[in-house]
C-alpha cells in the first residue's frame, strides 16, 4: 500500500525528518526560499499533508486547488498564515509548536531591548566604519533600563516570561495590556492601552497577529508614547505600522526601536532602513539551535501521531 505524500515546504534538519519516512512519502523543498503561491499549489497536488513554516498561506483558494490535502503541521507558534475556519470546514488536522520557543524568544526580546536602549547597533556601526577617534562624555548616550517602566502588549506565554525576567532581573516596573487582565499575573499590572503607552519607558510588542491586531500600534498610538521611549517588536510584522514608526523615529517623537519582524518580510520598509535609531534583526528571536530543532520535532511528533491514527500533541486551538 502506498504511503501518503507529505510536502516538507522548507529546508529543515534532515535527521529529524527521517522517522517520517516510515509513514510518508516525502517531497522535500530543500530551500530557504518559501514557495510562491502557484508553486505551492503545484507541489501540493496529491499531497495528504504539509510540514510548513509561517510563510505558506493555506486558504480556501489553495484548499479548493488541492483536494487531497488533509493535514498541516507547522514548526511555528503563530498560525496566521492559515485560514483556520476554511481548514476546519475541510476537516484538516492542524498543529503548531507552542511552548518550545517561549524562553528563547523572551531572552531575545530582552536582548533587543537592552541593545536598543543602549544604542549598541549605532555604536557597533560607528566603530566598524572607522569613525571612533576617542572617548567623549555623551557619546552614544542611551536610555536607562534598570528601574524603568516596561510596557508589554500581549501577556501570553512569552510576555509572562519577559515580565518575570524584567521585574526580577532588571528591577523594572512592568505593566501590560491584554484585552482582558490575566489572572494571577504576579510580575505585572494591567493597564488600558492608552495608559500603557503613556507610562512606558520601553514598550515590548508580543501580541499575536490577526485582523484585530493589524497596526495595533500605529501613528495615533506612537503619538501617545514618550519621546524618550523605545519600542521593541518581536511579535509579527503588521502589528506595528512600520512606516508610521519610521516617521516617528525620524521626527524625534520616539527615541529608538528594535525590530525582529516586519510587514512583508523579508522586505523591509526603506524608511526604516534609513533610521539610524532603528536596530533591525532578521526574525531570529527563536534562533538557538536547540529551540529550532525542538520546533521541527514538534511538527514531526504531530505527523507521527496522525500516522498512528492518534490526536497530535499540539493541535491548533479550536
C-alpha positions in Angstrom: 0.0 0.0 0.0 1.4 3.4 -1.0 2.3 5.9 1.7 0.6 9.3 1.9 2.6 12.0 0.3 3.9 14.8 2.6 5.4 18.1 1.4 8.1 19.5 3.6 7.9 23.1 2.5 11.3 24.4 3.8 14.9 23.2 4.4 14.9 21.7 7.8 17.0 19.2 9.8 17.2 16.0 7.7 18.0 13.8 10.7 14.7 14.9 12.4 12.7 14.1 9.3 14.0 10.6 9.0 11.3 9.0 11.2 8.6 10.3 8.9 9.8 8.2 6.0 8.4 5.1 7.7 4.9 6.6 7.2 5.1 9.1 4.5 6.5 9.7 1.0 8.4 12.9 1.5 8.6 15.7 -1.1 11.4 17.9 0.2 11.5 21.6 -0.8 15.2 21.8 0.3 15.4 25.5 0.2 15.4 28.5 2.5 13.2 30.4 0.0 9.4 29.9 0.5 7.4 28.5 -2.3 5.4 31.1 -4.2 1.6 30.5 -4.1 1.4 29.0 -7.6 4.4 26.7 -6.9 3.0 25.7 -3.5 -0.3 24.7 -5.2 1.6 22.7 -7.7 3.8 20.9 -5.2 0.7 20.1 -3.0 -1.1 18.2 -5.8 -1.8 14.7 -4.4 -0.3 15.6 -1.0 -2.0 14.3 2.1 -0.1 16.7 4.3 2.3 19.6 4.6 5.1 20.3 7.1 5.3 24.1 6.9 6.6 27.3 8.5 4.7 30.6 8.8 5.2 31.5 5.2 2.9 29.1 3.3 -0.6 30.6 3.0 -3.3 28.0 3.3 -6.7 29.4 2.5 -9.9 28.5 0.8 -8.4 29.0 -2.7 -5.5 26.7 -2.1 -7.7 24.1 -0.4 -10.0 24.1 -3.4 -7.0 23.6 -5.7 -5.5 20.8 -3.5 -8.4 18.5 -2.6 -6.1 15.7 -1.3 -4.7 17.9 1.5 -5.8 16.7 4.9 -3.2 17.9 7.4 -0.8 20.8 8.1 1.9 20.7 10.8 3.6 24.0 11.4 7.0 24.4 13.1 5.9 27.9 14.3 3.8 29.1 17.3 1.9 31.6 15.2 -0.5 30.3 12.5 -1.9 33.5 11.0 -0.8 32.0 7.6 -3.6 29.5 7.9 -7.3 30.3 7.3 -8.3 28.1 10.2 -12.1 28.2 9.6 -11.6 27.2 5.9 -9.2 24.4 7.1 -11.7 23.2 9.7 -14.5 23.2 7.1 -12.5 20.8 5.0 -11.7 18.7 8.1 -7.9 19.3 8.1 -5.8 18.3 11.1 -3.7 21.3 12.2 -0.8 21.6 14.6 1.7 24.3 15.7 4.6 24.5 18.1 3.6 26.3 21.3 5.9 26.4 24.3 9.1 25.2 22.8 10.3 28.7 21.9 9.0 30.7 24.8 12.2 31.1 26.8 14.4 31.7 23.8 12.1 34.3 22.4 11.7 36.1 25.7 15.5 36.1 26.1 16.0 37.6 22.7 13.3 40.2 23.4 15.2 41.5 26.4 18.4 41.3 24.5 16.9 43.5 21.8 15.5 45.9 24.4 18.9 46.3 26.1 20.7 46.7 22.8 18.2 49.3 21.5 18.1 51.3 24.7 21.9 51.5 24.9 22.4 52.2 21.2 24.5 49.1 20.6 23.7 48.9 16.9 24.7 52.5 16.3 27.9 52.2 18.3 28.9 49.0 16.5 28.4 50.5 13.1 30.3 53.6 14.2 33.4 51.5 15.2 33.3 49.3 12.0 33.1 52.4 9.8 36.3 53.7 11.4 34.7 56.8 12.9 35.8 56.3 16.5 38.5 58.6 17.5 38.2 58.5 21.2 36.0 58.9 24.3 33.6 61.7 24.9 31.2 62.4 27.8 28.0 61.9 26.0 29.0 59.6 23.1 26.1 57.4 22.2 24.4 58.2 25.5 21.4 55.8 25.6 18.3 55.3 27.8 18.4 53.5 31.2 16.7 50.2 31.5 17.0 49.1 35.2 14.3 50.6 37.4 12.3 52.0 34.4 8.8 51.1 33.3 8.4 48.3 30.8 5.1 48.1 29.0 4.2 44.7 27.4 1.5 44.5 24.7 0.3 40.8 24.9 0.6 38.8 28.1 0.8 35.3 26.8 3.5 32.7 27.5 6.3 34.9 26.1 5.0 38.1 27.7 4.8 36.4 31.1 8.4 35.2 30.9 9.6 38.7 29.8 7.6 40.2 32.7 9.2 37.9 35.3 12.8 38.4 34.0 12.4 42.1 33.6 11.0 42.5 37.1 13.4 40.2 38.9 16.5 40.6 36.8 16.3 44.3 35.8 14.2 45.7 38.6 11.8 47.1 36.0 8.2 48.1 36.8 6.2 46.0 34.5 2.8 47.0 33.1 0.9 45.1 30.4 -2.1 45.4 28.1 -4.3 42.4 27.1 -8.0 42.6 26.1 -8.7 41.1 29.5 -6.5 41.2 32.6 -4.6 37.9 33.2 -5.4 36.1 36.4 -2.5 35.7 38.9 -0.1 37.9 36.9 2.5 38.2 39.6 5.1 40.5 38.0 3.0 43.0 36.0 0.0 45.2 36.4 -2.7 45.6 33.8 -3.3 49.0 32.1 -5.6 50.1 29.3 -3.6 50.6 26.2 -3.6 54.4 26.2 -2.3 54.5 29.8 0.3 51.8 29.0 1.6 53.8 26.0 1.9 57.0 28.0 3.5 55.3 31.0 6.1 53.0 29.3 9.8 53.9 29.1 10.2 50.8 26.9 7.3 49.1 25.0 7.6 45.4 24.1 5.1 44.1 21.5 4.4 40.4 21.9 0.7 40.1 20.8 -0.2 37.5 18.1 -1.0 38.9 14.7 -4.6 38.8 13.5 -7.1 41.1 11.7 -7.9 42.6 15.1 -4.2 43.4 15.9 -3.2 44.7 12.4 -1.5 48.1 13.0 -2.5 47.9 16.7 0.5 50.2 17.2 0.1 52.9 14.5 0.6 56.6 14.2 -2.0 57.5 16.8 -0.6 55.1 19.4 3.0 56.2 18.8 2.0 59.8 19.4 0.9 58.8 22.9 4.3 57.5 23.8 7.1 59.4 25.5 9.6 60.9 23.0 12.3 59.3 25.1 10.7 55.8 24.9 11.9 52.8 22.9 9.7 50.3 21.1 10.6 46.6 20.6 8.6 44.3 18.3 9.2 40.5 18.5 5.6 39.7 17.6 4.7 39.7 13.9 5.1 42.1 11.1 1.9 44.1 10.7 1.1 44.5 14.4 3.2 47.7 14.2 2.8 50.1 11.3 6.4 50.2 10.2 6.1 53.3 8.1 4.4 55.3 10.9 7.2 54.0 13.2 9.9 55.2 10.9 8.2 58.6 10.7 8.1 58.9 14.5 11.8 57.9 14.7 12.9 60.4 12.1 10.9 63.2 13.7 12.3 62.5 17.2 8.9 61.5 18.6 10.4 58.2 19.7 14.0 57.6 20.8 14.6 54.2 19.2 13.1 51.0 18.0 14.3 47.4 17.9 12.5 45.2 15.4 12.9 41.5 14.7 9.7 41.3 12.5 8.5 43.4 9.6 5.5 43.8 7.3 6.1 42.0 4.1 9.4 40.4 5.4 12.0 39.7 4.2 11.4 43.1 2.6 11.9 45.9 5.0 10.4 49.4 4.5 13.2 51.7 3.1 12.1 54.3 5.6 13.1 52.0 8.4 16.4 51.1 6.8 17.3 54.8 6.7 16.7 55.2 10.5 20.0 55.1 12.5 18.0 54.7 15.7 16.3 51.5 14.5 18.0 48.2 15.4 16.9 45.6 12.9 17.3 41.8 13.1 16.1 39.1 10.6 13.3 37.3 12.5 15.8 35.4 14.8 14.1 35.7 18.2 13.7 31.9 18.4 17.1 31.1 16.8 19.1 28.9 19.0 19.9 25.5 17.6 18.1 23.5 20.4 15.0 25.7 20.0 14.8 25.4 16.2 15.3 21.7 16.5 12.5 21.5 19.1 10.2 23.4 16.7 10.8 20.9 13.9 10.5 18.0 16.3 7.1 19.3 17.5 5.8 19.2 13.9 7.3 15.7 13.4 5.6 14.4 16.6 2.2 15.6 15.4 2.7 14.0 12.0 3.8 10.7 13.6 0.8 10.7 15.9 -1.6 11.3 13.0 0.0 8.4 11.1 -0.8 6.2 14.0 -4.4 7.5 14.0 -3.9 9.4 17.2 -4.5 13.0 18.1 -1.5 15.3 17.7 0.1 16.5 20.9 -0.1 20.2 20.0 -3.2 20.9 17.9 -4.1 24.5 16.9 -6.9 25.5 19.3 -10.4 25.3 18.0 
